[in-house]
Amino acid sequence: MAREILFLKASGMIVDETGSRAAFAGALRNLAGRYPESLFYIISGGGKKVDALRKQYNDDPASIAQDWYNSHGVVLDPDLAAHWRAIEIMDSNGKILANDVKGCQNIVIPPVSRLMQERKCTLPASWDITADSIAYWLAAALAGENDVLTWIILLKDVDGVITSPGKTAAILRRTKVTTGKIVDTIIVDHGKPSLLLPSYPFDTYLFALVKKHNIPFYIVNWKHLDRVDGLLKRQPGVVCTKIMAAP
């Protein structure tokens, strides 16, 4: 059997809150310890720092391009400067998490910015492209370079994709819905989800990535990493949402 590699995208709010980060790090250590032959890549979201960057962009986009030039000596337009600055924040948050799990040999915090540049990532420089799509893209890129069985899991503060009766929308957007029914599986066919909802707890560019790479991903509540354990053990009825391409 191929070695299993997990790409776990951790919500930025985990890093923002000291108590959440400590709880997550402890649960992650326990999970990784149960699977010493598996490799756990942890990719952090941007959290409040990216929220602040977005506000700066909305207020004065040219200032972000100037900040980038001051720190890197490279001229970028505001969209690209904000894009790469947000990714640098992901790396900065990743280093914070790395300090909490140091000593765990099978937990890796990858250098997202460097790997994306080396592999010439072509994700659009848009606020609609979040750390969710970046984590998926990186996982697909690294999986394509190795003969491994890859899991892509977005760790959120909700139990999965949640729907309420009678609510649909033609415009997809990323937000959090906490009440309603958990959707077990969403099928992506021709880049469109089988269930059109007014909101999803991830950025919807992921539907195009699932279509392109044909690798499913899962939405799991970060407070219940035992559910990741259940997925690895192929247990039925694990509380989560699976998003997969049509067969």
C-alpha positions as CSV (number, residue, x, y, z in Angstrom):
1,M,0.0,0.0,0.0
2,A,1.3,3.5,-0.9
3,R,2.4,5.7,2.0
4,E,-0.4,8.0,3.1
5,I,0.3,11.8,3.1
6,L,-2.2,14.2,4.6
7,F,-2.4,17.8,3.8
8,L,-4.3,19.5,6.6
9,K,-5.2,23.2,6.0
10,A,-5.6,24.8,9.5
11,S,-8.0,27.7,9.8
12,G,-6.1,30.9,10.5
13,M,-8.3,31.5,13.6
14,I,-6.4,28.5,15.2
15,V,-3.2,30.5,15.1
16,D,-4.9,33.7,16.2
17,E,-6.1,32.3,19.5
18,T,-3.5,31.0,21.9
19,G,-5.9,28.5,23.6
20,S,-7.1,27.2,20.2
21,R,-3.6,26.8,19.0
22,A,-2.5,24.8,22.1
23,A,-5.5,22.5,21.9
24,F,-5.0,22.0,18.2
25,A,-1.3,21.3,18.6
26,G,-1.9,18.7,21.3
27,A,-4.6,16.9,19.3
28,L,-2.4,17.0,16.2
29,R,0.5,15.5,18.1
30,N,-1.7,12.6,19.3
31,L,-3.1,12.0,15.8
32,A,0.3,12.0,14.1
33,G,1.6,9.7,16.9
34,R,-1.0,7.1,16.0
35,Y,0.2,7.1,12.3
36,P,4.0,7.2,12.5
37,E,4.3,5.9,8.9
38,S,2.1,8.7,7.5
39,L,3.2,12.2,6.8
40,F,1.2,15.2,8.0
41,Y,1.7,18.5,6.0
42,I,0.1,21.4,7.9
43,I,-0.7,24.5,5.9
44,S,-1.9,27.5,7.9
45,G,-4.5,30.1,6.9
46,G,-3.9,33.8,7.3
47,G,-6.4,34.6,9.9
48,K,-6.6,38.2,11.3
49,K,-3.4,39.3,9.7
50,V,-4.8,38.6,6.2
51,D,-8.0,40.3,7.3
52,A,-5.9,43.4,8.1
53,L,-4.2,43.1,4.8
54,R,-7.5,43.0,3.0
55,K,-8.6,46.1,4.8
56,Q,-5.4,47.9,3.8
57,Y,-6.0,46.8,0.2
58,N,-9.6,48.2,0.3
59,D,-8.4,51.5,1.8
60,D,-5.2,52.1,-0.1
61,P,-4.1,49.3,-2.6
62,A,-1.1,51.3,-3.8
63,S,0.4,51.2,-0.3
64,I,0.6,47.4,-0.5
65,A,2.6,47.6,-3.7
66,Q,4.8,50.2,-2.1
67,D,5.3,48.0,1.0
68,W,6.3,45.1,-1.2
69,Y,8.8,47.2,-3.1
70,N,10.3,48.5,0.2
71,S,10.7,44.9,1.5
72,H,11.6,43.0,-1.6
73,G,12.9,45.6,-4.1
74,V,10.5,44.2,-6.7
75,V,7.7,46.2,-8.5
76,L,4.3,44.4,-8.4
77,D,0.8,45.7,-9.1
78,P,-1.3,45.9,-5.9
79,D,-3.2,42.6,-6.7
80,L,-0.1,40.6,-7.0
81,A,1.6,42.3,-4.1
82,A,-1.4,41.5,-1.9
83,H,-1.5,37.9,-3.2
84,W,2.1,37.2,-2.3
85,R,2.0,39.1,1.0
86,A,-1.0,37.0,2.1
87,I,1.0,33.8,1.3
88,E,3.9,35.1,3.3
89,I,1.5,35.6,6.2
90,M,0.5,31.9,5.8
91,D,4.2,31.0,6.1
92,S,4.6,33.2,9.2
93,N,1.6,31.6,10.8
94,G,3.0,28.2,9.8
95,K,6.2,28.9,11.7
96,I,4.2,29.6,14.8
97,L,2.4,26.2,14.5
98,A,5.8,24.6,13.8
99,N,7.1,25.7,17.1
100,D,4.1,24.1,18.8
101,V,4.6,20.7,17.2
102,K,8.4,20.6,17.0
103,G,9.9,17.1,17.8
104,C,7.1,15.3,15.8
105,Q,9.1,13.8,13.0
106,N,6.1,13.1,10.8
107,I,4.6,16.6,10.9
108,V,5.9,19.0,8.2
109,I,5.1,22.7,7.9
110,P,6.0,23.4,4.2
111,P,7.4,26.7,2.9
112,V,4.3,27.6,0.9
113,S,5.7,30.7,-0.8
114,R,8.9,29.1,-2.0
115,L,7.2,25.9,-3.2
116,M,4.6,27.9,-5.1
117,Q,7.3,30.0,-6.8
118,E,9.4,27.0,-7.6
119,R,6.4,25.2,-9.2
120,K,5.3,28.3,-11.0
121,C,1.8,28.5,-9.5
122,T,-0.7,30.1,-11.7
123,L,-3.6,30.6,-9.3
124,P,-5.3,33.9,-10.0
125,A,-4.2,36.8,-7.8
126,S,-7.6,37.5,-6.3
127,W,-9.2,37.9,-2.9
128,D,-11.6,35.1,-4.0
129,I,-8.6,32.7,-3.9
130,T,-7.9,32.0,-0.3
131,A,-5.6,29.7,1.7
132,D,-8.1,26.9,1.0
133,S,-7.3,26.9,-2.7
134,I,-3.6,27.5,-2.1
135,A,-3.4,24.5,0.2
136,Y,-5.3,22.3,-2.3
137,W,-3.1,23.4,-5.2
138,L,0.1,22.7,-3.3
139,A,-1.2,19.3,-2.2
140,A,-2.1,18.4,-5.8
141,A,1.3,19.6,-7.0
142,L,3.3,17.6,-4.5
143,A,1.0,14.5,-4.9
144,G,1.7,14.6,-8.6
145,E,5.5,14.3,-7.9
146,N,5.2,11.3,-5.6
147,D,3.6,7.9,-5.6
148,V,1.5,8.5,-2.5
149,L,-2.1,8.3,-1.4
150,T,-3.1,11.9,-0.6
151,W,-5.7,13.2,1.7
152,I,-6.7,16.9,1.5
153,I,-8.5,18.1,4.6
154,L,-9.7,21.6,5.3
155,L,-9.9,22.0,9.1
156,K,-12.7,24.5,9.9
157,D,-14.8,25.6,12.9
158,V,-17.9,23.9,11.4
159,D,-18.7,20.2,11.0
160,G,-18.9,20.4,7.2
161,V,-21.0,22.0,4.5
162,I,-24.3,22.9,6.0
163,T,-27.5,23.6,4.1
164,S,-30.9,24.9,5.1
165,P,-34.1,23.9,3.3
166,G,-35.2,26.1,0.4
167,K,-32.1,28.3,0.2
168,T,-30.2,28.3,-3.1
169,A,-28.2,31.0,-4.9
170,A,-26.8,31.6,-8.3
171,I,-23.8,33.5,-6.9
172,L,-21.5,31.4,-4.7
173,R,-19.7,33.0,-1.9
174,R,-17.5,31.9,1.0
175,T,-19.0,32.3,4.5
176,K,-19.9,30.3,7.5
177,V,-23.3,28.7,8.2
178,T,-23.5,26.9,11.5
179,T,-27.1,25.7,11.6
180,G,-28.9,23.2,9.3
181,K,-28.2,19.8,7.9
182,I,-24.6,18.6,7.2
183,V,-24.1,17.5,3.6
184,D,-22.2,14.2,3.4
185,T,-21.0,14.5,-0.2
186,I,-20.9,17.1,-2.9
187,I,-20.1,15.9,-6.4
188,V,-18.3,18.3,-8.8
189,D,-19.3,17.8,-12.4
190,H,-17.9,20.1,-15.2
191,G,-16.6,22.4,-12.5
192,K,-20.0,22.9,-10.8
193,P,-21.2,21.4,-7.5
194,S,-24.1,19.0,-7.4
195,L,-25.6,21.2,-4.6
196,L,-25.9,24.9,-5.2
197,L,-25.9,26.7,-1.9
198,P,-25.8,30.4,-0.9
199,S,-22.6,29.8,0.9
200,Y,-19.8,27.3,1.5
201,P,-17.2,27.3,4.3
202,F,-14.4,27.4,1.7
203,D,-13.6,29.5,-1.4
204,T,-15.5,28.2,-4.4
205,Y,-12.5,28.2,-6.8
206,L,-11.9,24.8,-5.2
207,F,-14.6,23.3,-7.5
208,A,-12.4,24.1,-10.5
209,L,-9.4,22.6,-8.8
210,V,-11.3,19.4,-8.0
211,K,-12.4,19.1,-11.6
212,K,-8.8,19.6,-12.8
213,H,-6.9,17.4,-10.4
214,N,-9.6,14.8,-9.5
215,I,-8.5,14.6,-5.9
216,P,-11.3,14.9,-3.3
217,F,-11.1,17.1,-0.2
218,Y,-12.9,17.0,3.1
219,I,-14.3,19.6,5.5
220,V,-13.7,18.5,9.1
221,N,-14.1,20.4,12.4
222,W,-10.7,21.1,13.7
223,K,-12.0,20.6,17.3
224,H,-12.6,16.9,16.4
225,L,-9.4,15.6,14.9
226,D,-10.7,12.1,15.9
227,R,-12.8,12.4,12.8
228,V,-9.6,12.5,10.7
229,D,-8.7,9.3,12.5
230,G,-12.0,7.9,11.4
231,L,-11.4,8.8,7.8
232,L,-8.0,7.2,7.9
233,K,-9.5,4.0,9.3
234,R,-12.3,4.2,6.6
235,Q,-15.0,4.2,9.2
236,P,-18.5,4.8,7.9
237,G,-20.5,7.8,9.1
238,V,-17.7,10.1,10.0
239,V,-19.1,13.6,10.5
240,C,-17.6,15.7,7.7
241,T,-18.3,16.7,4.0
242,K,-16.5,15.1,1.1
243,I,-16.2,17.1,-2.1
244,M,-15.2,15.0,-5.1
245,A,-15.2,15.0,-8.8
246,A,-17.9,13.1,-10.7
247,P,-16.8,9.5,-11.8
